[in-house]
Amino acid sequence: MLRGFKLGAAIAISAAVAGCGAVDFGFLSPSPSPTPEPASSFRVLPPDPLIGKWGVATFHSPNERASAEKQARQRCASPYVIVKGSTDGVMMHIPEDPDAHELALKRAADGKTYVGFNAPIGDANDREIIEQTSKVLVMRFVDPDKASRYGTSIYVKC
């Protein structure tokens, strides 16, 4: 009986501590990771808006955005190319992996759009699309650790 109580208390304390990790980084920085949604609660969108040649740069604070956008334009001399995958996703890289992976363009029930594996929204490699026009794409990782390490990415169409 006492052993069961200790186990239950340990589980409860672990769950409480695990929920205390959210950090607010401010404007254009990671919001807490969304609660993973069941795969059926998002719909996969056509990848066409992401396909093409892009200049890419990153920034960590809003006052760095203009400079990052200028750097991204300069990088069109050696663009990052996003191509269509074999199952209607896009071929892109994920952190710390030299190989491109097929990622889906996903729309959540709340209307937000993400790029990531065809898995529930909230996957550590999901990126939320913050801004999207025909010429500019701004994304950040939903995982707070990845967002703080890699910053907010700005893609400029070449």
C-alpha positions, 0 to 999 in steps of 0.5 A, a space after each residue: 500500500 505504501 509502495 503504491 502511494 510512493 509511486 503515485 506521488 512520484 508520478 504526480 510530482 513528475 507530471 507537475 514539474 514537466 508542465 513548468 517548462 514553458 518560457 515566454 520569449 516575447 514577440 516573434 519568438 516561440 509560443 508554448 508548443 501546441 498540444 499535439 492534435 490528433 492526425 485527423 484534426 488537421 488537413 494537409 494543404 497543397 505544397 505549391 506555395 513553398 516550391 521554388 528557390 529561396 534565399 534564407 536567413 534567420 533572426 532572433 529579435 524583431 529589430 533584426 528582421 530587416 537585416 535578415 531579409 536583406 541577407 536572404 535576398 543576397 543568398 539568392 545567388 546560392 538559393 535553398 531549393 524546395 521541391 515537391 516530394 513523392 507524396 505531395 509534401 515538400 523536401 526540406 531539411 530538419 535541424 541537425 540532419 544533412 538529409 532532406 525529408 518530406 514534410 507536409 504543409 498542415 492547417 490546424 483547426 485554429 487556422 494556423 499553418 505548419 510545416 512538418 512531418 505528417 504527424 500531429 501538430 506539435 512535433 518537435 520539428 514542426 515550424 509555424 508559418 508566421 507570415 506568408 506572401 508570394 515573395 516572403 515566408 517567415 517560420 519558427 519552430 514550435 519547440 521552444 528549445 529549437 526556436 531559441 537555438 535556430 531563431 525565426 527563419 525568413 525565406 525570400 523568393 528568388 
